[in-house]
Amino acid sequence: MLYTKTCKSAVSCKRDTILSLTRSIYEEYADRVEEGFNEAVRFLHEQKVFDAQDLPYNGQLVPLAAILADLSNMEMNNLEVRKKLTQWYWCGVFGEMYSASTDTRFANDMSKVSEWIRGSAEEPRTVREANFHENRLLELRTRSSAPYKGIYALLMHKEGCKDFCTRQSVEFQTYFDDNIDIHHIFPRSWCKD
């Protein structure tokens, strides 16, 4: 996506586009893409997503990394940029926009989110079309649901949120040190005990 955004008329990540990449193109973009994925991990940690199993949509990681690879260091560390990126991310999660990984959504988000971050007045389709019905909350019963994982991350993100057992706020270190698991927001047996 990064290569096509830079060198082609339209962003693409279709199979034939990927298979047509040459070794020299790969080598030219590999470091930027790797840094995009590293920055994506840092961004996800800011959102309180610490573990791959808690990632609402694996597919959303691809355009996130591509968008971050496209941004300069100054842009990606700008508070307004982070706010827009956060808005796009959570709209994708709660709008369930990445429930079916499509090349079209990836390419559109790569292009439009970058433009939006850089000052375009038009919101990306993922932000514009995101819709969450409150009744959906009543259906979230398994940890495999993306909105369920998202709610859990947002609960940990809320100031004052503390782990039931340790009474510490949940940060990267405490998440792994205390082996925090997101399978229940209010575990019945623990609450009864």
C-alpha positions in Angstrom: 0.0 0.0 0.0 2.8 2.4 0.9 4.5 1.8 -2.5 1.4 2.2 -4.5 0.4 5.4 -2.6 3.8 6.8 -3.4 4.4 5.6 -7.0 1.0 4.6 -8.5 -2.2 6.5 -9.4 -4.2 4.6 -6.8 -3.5 2.8 -3.5 -3.8 -0.9 -3.9 -3.0 -4.1 -1.9 -4.6 -6.6 -4.2 -3.0 -10.0 -4.7 -1.6 -9.2 -8.2 -0.3 -5.8 -7.0 1.6 -7.6 -4.2 2.9 -10.3 -6.4 4.2 -7.8 -8.9 6.5 -6.1 -6.4 10.2 -6.5 -7.2 12.9 -7.2 -4.8 14.3 -3.7 -5.1 10.9 -2.2 -4.3 10.6 -4.5 -1.3 14.0 -3.4 -0.1 13.3 0.2 -0.7 10.2 0.2 1.5 10.9 -2.6 4.0 12.4 -0.5 6.8 9.6 2.1 6.6 7.0 -0.7 6.8 8.8 -2.4 9.7 8.8 1.0 11.5 5.1 1.4 10.7 4.4 -1.9 12.4 6.6 -1.0 15.4 4.7 2.3 15.7 1.4 0.5 15.4 2.3 -1.6 18.4 3.1 1.5 20.4 -0.2 3.0 19.3 -2.1 -0.1 20.3 -0.4 0.0 23.7 -1.7 3.6 24.1 -5.1 2.2 23.4 -4.6 -0.5 26.1 -4.4 -3.4 23.6 -1.3 -5.2 24.9 -1.6 -8.7 23.5 -2.3 -10.0 20.0 -5.2 -12.1 21.3 -6.9 -8.9 22.6 -6.6 -7.1 19.2 -10.2 -6.5 18.0 -9.4 -6.9 14.3 -6.1 -8.4 13.1 -6.9 -7.0 9.7 -7.0 -3.4 10.9 -3.3 -3.7 11.9 -2.3 -3.7 8.2 -3.7 -0.2 7.2 -2.7 1.1 10.7 0.9 0.2 10.1 0.8 1.5 6.5 -0.7 4.8 7.6 1.9 5.2 10.3 4.7 4.3 7.9 3.4 7.0 5.6 3.6 9.7 8.4 6.7 11.6 9.3 7.9 11.4 12.9 6.7 14.9 13.5 3.2 14.1 12.2 2.9 10.8 14.1 3.8 12.5 17.4 1.4 15.4 16.9 -1.5 15.3 19.4 -4.2 16.2 16.7 -2.9 13.5 14.5 -3.0 11.0 17.3 -6.6 12.0 18.1 -7.7 11.5 14.5 -5.9 8.2 14.3 -7.6 7.1 17.5 -11.0 8.2 16.2 -10.4 6.2 13.0 -9.2 3.1 15.0 -12.2 3.0 17.4 -14.7 3.7 14.6 -13.3 0.7 12.8 -13.6 -1.4 15.9 -17.1 -0.4 17.1 -18.5 0.1 13.6 -17.2 -3.5 12.9 -15.7 -2.2 9.7 -13.0 -4.8 9.6 -15.1 -7.9 10.3 -14.5 -8.8 6.7 -11.0 -7.9 5.6 -11.3 -6.3 2.3 -8.5 -5.0 0.1 -10.8 -2.1 -0.8 -11.2 -0.9 2.8 -7.5 -1.3 3.4 -6.6 0.8 0.4 -9.3 3.4 1.0 -8.3 3.9 4.6 -4.6 4.1 3.7 -5.3 6.9 1.3 -8.1 8.8 3.0 -6.9 8.6 6.6 -3.5 10.0 5.6 -5.2 12.8 3.7 -7.6 13.5 6.6 -4.7 13.6 9.0 -2.9 16.1 6.7 -5.8 18.5 6.6 -8.5 17.2 4.3 -11.9 18.2 5.5 -13.4 14.9 4.3 -13.5 12.2 7.0 -12.5 8.7 5.9 -15.3 6.3 5.0 -14.5 4.2 8.1 -15.2 7.2 10.4 -18.1 8.5 8.4 -20.0 5.2 8.1 -19.2 3.8 11.6 -22.4 3.0 13.4 -22.9 1.3 16.8 -26.3 0.4 18.2 -26.5 0.2 21.9 -28.5 -3.0 21.7 -25.4 -4.6 20.4 -24.0 -4.4 23.9 -26.6 -7.0 25.0 -25.2 -9.5 22.4 -21.5 -9.3 23.4 -20.9 -12.5 25.3 -17.7 -13.9 24.0 -14.2 -12.6 24.1 -13.8 -13.3 20.4 -16.1 -10.4 19.5 -14.2 -7.3 18.4 -16.5 -4.8 20.2 -16.1 -6.9 23.4 -12.4 -6.6 23.2 -12.7 -2.9 22.4 -14.9 -2.3 25.4 -12.4 -4.1 27.6 -9.6 -1.9 26.2 -11.6 1.2 26.7 -12.4 0.2 30.3 -8.7 -0.2 31.0 -8.1 3.2 29.3 -10.4 5.0 31.6 -8.7 7.0 34.3 -9.1 5.4 37.7 -9.7 1.9 36.2 -8.0 -0.6 38.4 -7.6 -4.4 38.3 -9.9 -6.2 40.7 -7.2 -8.3 42.3 -4.2 -5.9 42.5 -6.1 -2.6 42.7 -3.4 -1.2 40.3 -4.1 0.7 37.1 -3.6 -1.5 34.1 -0.4 -0.5 32.2 1.8 -2.6 29.9 4.0 -3.9 32.8 1.1 -4.7 35.2 -0.8 -6.3 32.4 1.9 -8.9 31.8 3.3 -9.1 35.4 -0.2 -9.8 36.8 -1.3 -12.0 33.9 -4.5 -10.0 33.4 -7.1 -11.7 31.3 -10.0 -10.0 29.6 -12.4 -12.9 29.5 -14.8 -11.3 32.0 -15.5 -7.7 32.8 -17.4 -8.8 36.0 -16.5 -12.4 36.6 -19.5 -13.9 38.5 -17.6 -16.4 40.6 -14.9 -13.8 41.6 -17.7 -11.3 42.5 -19.5 -13.9 44.6 -16.4 -14.9 46.4 
